[in-house]
Amino acid sequence: MSRKFLVRTFGCQMNEHDSERLAGLLAAEGMVPAQGLDDADLVVFNTCCIRENADNKLYGNLGHLKTLRERRPNLQIAVGGCLAQKDRELITQKAPHVDVVFGTHNLARAPELLRRAASEGPVVEVLDAPDPSLVDHTPALSAMRELPYAAWVTIQTGCDNSCAFCIVPAVRGPEMSRPVDELVGEVRSLARRGVVEVTLLGQNVNSYGRDLTRRRPLFAELLREVGAVEGVRRVRFTSPHPKDLRPETIAAMAEVDAVCEQLHLPLQAGADRVLAAMRRGYTAERYLTRLAAARAAIDDLAVTTDLIVGFPGETEDDFAETLAVVAEAEFDSAYTFIFSPRPGTRAAAMEDSFVPPEVVADRFERLLRVVERSALRRNEARVGRTEEVLVEGPSRRDPSVLTGRTRQGKPVHFAPRDGAGPAPGSFCAVEVTGAALHHLVGVLVQVTATPAHRRRIPVRAA
């Protein structure tokens, strides 16, 4: 009987994609996915270390597995990803029942490390720098992807920026870009297997290729090449850095039909003094100028952002400037975070200027109100329009309706016309009849394209 594995992911899309590739590697070893902890022979936690609660979540889960391991001594436990890269031996010190610890640079060796641990005992292998011979960019097996019609494609790893709050460069290493031909080949292979939407991943996609050419970023050229792959109807990317958003990238977004009208542009703060302390490399005015250029060139552009509240030294005047910039930017949505000091970063050493928690909490709520006001207004402006929606399947909250996303990445919930809905991966025309803060509501107008290899799916009554 085949051994069963369970991979649990904490973190960003990069972690999610790494987990898919890890699942593909384990499947290639003859293992099969488990339904849950109860039938798993191997549990892997792929970790993030951006926020403090990521540490707490991991050790809480490992504590629960200790009891399970006592009942099932043959259960293997592994920890990989960013937190493993950072904490290394600390994980096995705090949780000695962990069999394997691997970092961000040697994911491809995870199956071998698990085999070693089975015969030799616990193994900790974390590389301090990327080893090109161990970099694995094998696409996830179709069966291992959450959505068979959509795929992530890692275009670069690492980051060359030095943001004061961010530990990513320490755990992911310097920027390493994959060659354009290799990436386009991967996208073509995905398209042949029915993928219609790809998301290009990198810590700073705007600087993609600079390490390959030593002259200029190649991201705009990559967008054009990927957008020309037959069968790919939607191209998205994340995350870009505002300081590197170049005119040629904006032009490619405007001119390539497959590139979606969606831009995630992390602001982080709206006060120049705070941006300088964060080492972000731009001012609020420069950010707004580039945002305006993108909106002027790209019709119907949706813009999302990241915001940090309570960065060390942030004053009430600084925060007021952030509120003003956020209000002017009119974001479609924002990921808002309370500052969390990460050991090893510049910001973690600014303890003398940490903002009191009660002040941060008040500012966070005030910022949320500004963000939500513009998000709702921009969603309401879409009522009455007919949107192209890529179907994801029945809604998790209400299985009587379908859910999908517009080209702008906005979730849409809509009722099918009969007892069965179009298959996941289908494209539909949906008339938007209502708007909420985080989603749109609509009615199906027509199915415009259905994957040939997928059948229609039943939609359960409420």
C-alpha positions in Angstrom: 0.0 0.0 0.0 1.3 3.5 -0.9 2.4 5.8 1.8 0.3 8.9 2.3 1.5 12.5 2.7 -0.1 15.7 4.0 1.5 19.1 3.2 0.3 22.1 5.2 1.3 25.6 4.2 1.8 28.8 6.1 2.6 31.9 4.1 2.4 33.5 0.7 1.8 32.3 -2.8 5.5 31.4 -3.1 5.1 29.0 -0.2 1.9 27.6 -1.8 3.7 27.0 -5.0 6.6 25.4 -3.2 4.1 23.1 -1.5 2.6 22.1 -4.8 6.1 21.3 -6.2 6.9 19.4 -3.0 3.7 17.4 -3.4 4.7 16.6 -7.0 8.1 15.4 -5.8 6.5 13.1 -3.2 4.0 11.8 -5.7 6.9 11.0 -8.0 8.3 8.8 -5.1 5.1 6.8 -5.2 3.3 8.5 -2.4 -0.3 9.6 -2.5 -2.1 12.5 -0.8 -3.8 11.8 2.6 -7.3 13.0 3.5 -6.1 14.3 6.8 -3.8 13.8 9.8 -5.5 10.5 10.8 -4.4 8.6 7.6 -1.1 10.5 6.9 2.2 8.6 7.0 4.1 11.9 6.5 3.2 15.4 7.5 5.2 18.3 6.1 4.8 21.9 7.3 6.0 24.4 4.7 6.5 27.6 6.8 6.6 31.3 6.6 8.5 33.7 9.0 7.2 37.1 7.9 4.9 37.5 10.9 5.4 36.5 14.5 2.2 34.4 14.6 3.7 32.1 12.0 6.1 30.9 14.6 3.3 30.4 17.1 1.2 28.5 14.6 4.0 26.2 13.6 5.0 25.2 17.2 1.3 24.8 18.1 0.8 22.4 15.3 4.1 20.5 16.1 2.9 20.2 19.7 -0.3 18.6 18.6 1.7 16.1 16.4 3.8 15.0 19.4 0.8 13.2 20.9 -0.1 11.7 17.5 3.5 10.6 17.0 3.4 8.8 20.4 0.5 6.8 19.2 1.9 6.2 15.7 5.7 6.0 15.9 6.1 5.4 12.2 4.6 8.8 11.4 7.3 11.1 9.8 7.3 14.8 10.4 9.2 17.4 8.3 9.4 21.2 8.5 10.6 23.2 5.5 10.4 26.8 4.1 11.3 30.2 5.5 11.0 29.5 9.2 13.0 26.3 8.8 15.7 28.4 7.0 15.8 30.9 9.9 15.4 28.7 12.9 17.3 25.5 11.8 18.3 23.5 14.8 15.9 25.5 17.1 13.0 23.5 15.6 14.4 20.2 16.6 15.4 21.6 20.0 11.8 22.7 20.7 10.2 19.8 18.9 12.6 16.8 19.0 10.0 14.6 17.3 10.6 16.3 14.0 12.4 14.0 11.6 13.6 16.4 8.8 14.2 20.2 8.7 15.0 21.6 5.2 15.3 25.2 4.1 14.2 27.3 1.1 17.3 26.4 -1.0 17.0 22.6 -1.0 13.4 21.7 -1.4 14.3 19.3 -4.2 16.3 17.2 -1.7 13.3 16.7 0.6 12.5 13.1 -0.5 16.1 12.0 -0.1 16.3 13.6 3.4 13.2 11.8 4.4 14.7 8.5 3.3 17.8 9.3 5.3 15.8 10.1 8.4 14.0 6.8 8.2 17.2 4.9 8.6 19.6 7.4 10.4 17.3 9.5 12.6 16.6 13.3 12.5 18.2 15.2 9.7 18.7 19.0 9.5 20.0 20.3 6.2 19.7 24.0 5.5 21.9 25.7 2.9 23.2 29.3 3.6 23.0 30.2 -0.1 21.2 28.9 -3.2 23.0 26.1 -4.9 22.0 26.3 -8.6 22.5 22.5 -8.9 19.7 22.0 -6.3 17.3 24.6 -7.5 14.1 22.7 -8.6 11.7 24.4 -10.8 9.8 21.3 -11.9 6.1 22.3 -12.4 3.7 20.8 -9.9 1.9 17.7 -11.2 -1.6 18.5 -12.5 -3.1 16.4 -9.8 -1.2 18.3 -7.1 -2.4 21.8 -8.1 -5.4 23.1 -6.3 -6.9 24.4 -9.5 -6.2 22.3 -12.6 -6.9 25.2 -15.0 -4.6 27.7 -13.1 -0.9 27.5 -12.2 1.8 29.5 -10.5 5.1 29.8 -12.3 8.1 30.9 -10.2 10.2 33.3 -12.4 12.8 34.3 -9.7 13.7 33.5 -6.2 15.3 35.7 -3.5 15.4 39.5 -3.2 18.1 42.1 -3.5 16.2 44.8 -1.6 16.9 45.7 2.0 13.5 46.7 3.4 14.0 47.3 7.2 11.0 45.2 8.2 11.6 42.2 5.9 13.5 39.0 6.5 12.9 37.5 3.0 16.4 38.3 1.7 17.9 36.5 4.7 15.9 33.3 4.2 15.4 33.3 0.4 18.8 34.7 -0.6 19.7 37.1 -3.5 17.7 37.3 -6.6 18.1 34.4 -9.0 16.1 34.7 -12.2 15.2 31.7 -14.5 15.9 32.1 -18.2 13.1 33.5 -20.4 13.1 30.4 -22.7 12.8 28.0 -19.8 9.8 29.9 -18.4 8.0 30.2 -21.7 8.6 26.5 -22.2 7.0 25.7 -18.8 4.0 27.9 -19.6 3.5 26.2 -23.0 3.7 22.8 -21.2 1.0 24.0 -18.7 -1.2 25.3 -21.5 -1.1 21.9 -23.3 -2.4 20.4 -20.1 -5.4 22.7 -19.9 -4.0 25.6 -17.9 -5.7 28.9 -19.0 -4.4 31.2 -16.3 -0.9 31.6 -15.0 0.4 33.8 -12.2 4.1 34.7 -12.4 5.8 34.7 -8.9 8.8 36.5 -7.6 9.8 38.6 -4.6 10.2 41.6 -6.9 9.0 40.6 -10.4 9.8 44.1 -11.7 13.6 43.4 -11.4 13.3 40.0 -13.1 16.2 39.2 -15.3 18.5 41.9 -14.1 20.9 39.2 -12.8 20.8 37.5 -16.2 21.6 40.6 -18.4 23.4 42.9 -15.9 21.9 45.7 -17.9 18.1 46.0 -17.5 15.1 44.1 -16.2 13.4 41.8 -18.6 10.0 41.6 -17.0 8.1 43.5 -19.7 9.6 41.2 -22.4 8.6 38.2 -20.3 5.0 39.4 -20.0 4.8 39.7 -23.8 6.2 36.2 -24.4 4.1 34.5 -21.8 1.0 36.5 -23.0 1.6 35.1 -26.5 1.5 31.4 -25.5 -1.5 29.8 -27.2 -4.2 28.6 -24.8 -3.2 31.0 -22.0 -6.0 33.6 -21.6 -5.0 35.2 -18.4 -1.6 36.3 -17.0 -1.2 37.7 -13.5 1.9 38.5 -11.5 3.0 39.2 -7.9 4.7 41.0 -6.3 6.2 44.1 -8.0 8.1 46.8 -6.2 7.0 50.4 -6.8 10.5 51.7 -7.2 11.0 49.3 -10.1 7.7 49.7 -11.9 9.0 50.8 -15.4 7.1 52.4 -18.3 7.8 49.3 -20.5 6.0 47.1 -18.0 3.0 49.4 -17.9 3.0 49.3 -21.7 3.1 45.5 -21.8 0.2 45.3 -19.4 -1.8 47.7 -21.6 -0.9 46.1 -24.9 -0.9 42.3 -24.2 -4.5 41.0 -24.2 -3.8 38.1 -21.9 -2.3 40.3 -19.1 -5.0 41.0 -16.6 -6.1 44.5 -15.6 -4.8 43.9 -12.0 -1.8 45.4 -10.2 -0.7 44.7 -6.7 1.6 47.6 -5.8 2.7 47.5 -2.1 2.7 51.0 -0.6 3.5 50.0 3.0 3.3 53.6 4.3 2.3 57.1 3.0 4.7 59.2 5.0 8.1 59.9 3.4 9.9 59.8 6.7 8.5 56.3 7.4 9.2 55.1 3.9 12.8 56.3 4.3 13.1 54.4 7.6 11.7 51.4 5.9 14.3 51.7 3.2 11.6 51.4 0.5 13.4 53.6 -2.1 10.5 55.9 -3.1 8.4 58.7 -1.8 4.6 59.0 -1.6 4.6 61.4 -4.5 6.7 59.0 -6.6 4.4 56.1 -5.8 1.3 58.1 -6.7 2.9 59.3 -9.9 3.6 55.7 -11.0 0.1 54.6 -9.9 -1.4 57.4 -12.0 0.7 56.4 -15.0 -0.5 52.8 -14.8 -4.2 53.8 -14.5 -3.9 56.2 -17.4 -2.4 53.5 -19.7 -4.4 50.4 -18.5 -8.1 50.7 -18.9 -10.2 49.4 -16.0 -7.2 48.7 -13.8 -7.8 47.3 -10.3 -5.1 48.1 -7.8 -4.4 46.4 -4.5 -1.7 47.1 -2.0 0.1 46.2 1.3 0.1 48.5 4.3 2.0 48.3 7.6 0.7 50.1 10.7 2.9 50.9 13.7 6.3 50.8 12.1 8.9 51.9 14.7 8.8 55.7 15.2 5.6 56.2 13.3 3.9 59.4 14.7 0.3 60.5 14.5 1.3 63.0 11.8 3.0 60.2 9.9 -0.1 58.1 10.1 -2.3 61.0 9.0 -0.1 61.2 5.8 -0.7 57.5 5.2 -4.4 57.9 5.5 -4.3 60.8 3.0 -2.3 58.8 0.5 -4.5 55.7 0.9 -7.6 57.9 0.4 -6.1 59.5 -2.8 -5.0 56.1 -4.2 -8.5 54.7 -4.0 -7.4 51.0 -3.7 -9.7 48.2 -4.7 -8.5 46.3 -1.6 -5.5 46.2 0.8 -3.7 43.7 2.9 -3.2 45.6 6.2 -0.7 44.4 8.8 0.4 45.5 12.2 4.1 45.8 12.4 5.7 42.6 13.7 9.5 42.7 14.5 11.4 39.8 13.0 14.8 38.9 14.5 17.6 39.8 12.2 15.9 42.8 10.5 16.9 46.4 11.0 13.4 47.3 12.3 13.7 44.7 15.1 16.6 46.7 16.6 14.4 49.8 16.8 12.9 48.8 20.2 13.2 52.2 21.7 10.8 53.6 19.1 8.2 50.8 19.0 4.6 52.2 18.9 2.4 51.3 21.9 0.0 48.4 21.0 -3.1 50.4 22.0 -2.1 53.2 19.6 -1.4 50.7 16.8 -4.7 49.0 17.3 -6.6 52.4 17.0 -4.7 53.3 13.9 -5.3 49.9 12.3 -9.1 50.4 12.7 -9.0 53.9 11.3 -6.9 52.7 8.3 -9.3 49.8 7.7 -12.2 52.2 7.4 -10.5 54.3 4.7 -9.5 51.1 2.8 -13.0 49.6 3.0 -14.7 52.8 1.9 -12.8 52.9 -1.4 -13.0 49.1 -1.9 -16.8 49.1 -1.6 -17.1 52.2 -3.8 -15.0 50.6 -6.6 -17.0 47.3 -6.3 -20.3 49.2 -6.5 -19.2 51.0 -9.6 -19.2 47.6 -11.4 -22.9 47.0 -10.8 -24.7 46.8 -14.2 -21.6 45.7 -16.1 -21.2 42.3 -17.8 -17.9 40.8 -16.7 -15.8 37.9 -18.0 -15.6 35.4 -15.2 -13.4 32.3 -14.9 -15.4 29.7 -13.0 -13.8 28.2 -9.9 -16.8 26.0 -8.8 -19.5 26.0 -6.1 -19.2 28.6 -3.4 -17.8 27.2 -0.2 -20.3 29.2 1.9 -23.3 28.6 -0.4 -23.1 25.5 -2.7 -26.2 26.6 -4.5 -24.3 29.3 -6.3 -21.1 29.3 -8.3 -18.0 31.5 -7.7 -15.4 32.8 -10.1 -13.1 35.8 -10.7 -13.1 38.7 -13.1 -10.0 39.7 -15.0 -9.4 42.2 -12.1 -9.3 39.4 -9.7 -12.6 40.2 -8.0 -14.6 37.3 -6.7 -18.1 37.0 -8.2 -20.9 34.8 -6.8 -23.6 33.9 -9.3 -26.5 31.5 -9.7 -26.5 29.0 -12.6 -29.5 29.0 -15.0 -30.4 25.3 -14.4 -29.5 22.5 -12.0 -25.9 22.2 -13.3 -23.3 24.9 -13.6 -20.4 25.3 -16.0 -17.3 23.4 -15.1 -14.4 24.9 -13.2 -12.1 26.5 -15.8 -15.0 27.7 -18.0 -15.3 31.3 -19.0 -18.7 32.9 -18.6 -20.3 36.3 -19.1 -21.9 37.4 -15.8 -24.0 40.5 -15.3 -23.1 42.1 -12.0 -26.2 42.8 -10.0 -24.8 43.7 -6.6 -21.6 44.5 -4.7 -20.3 43.9 -1.3 -17.0 44.8 0.4 -15.0 41.8 -0.7 -17.1 40.3 -3.6 -19.6 40.9 -6.4 -22.9 39.3 -7.0 -24.3 38.5 -10.5 -26.4 36.4 -12.8 -25.1 34.1 -15.6 -25.6 35.5 -19.1 -23.8 32.8 -21.1 -20.9 30.3 -21.1 -18.3 31.6 -23.5 -15.8 28.8 -23.3 -15.8 25.4 -21.5 -12.8 23.1 -21.1 -13.2 20.2 -23.4 -11.9 17.7 -20.9 -14.2 18.8 -18.0 -17.8 17.9 -17.5 -20.5 20.2 -16.1 -20.8 20.0 -12.4 -23.9 19.7 -10.3 -24.8 22.7 -8.0 -26.4 21.6 -4.8 -29.6 23.3 -3.6 -29.3 25.6 -0.6 
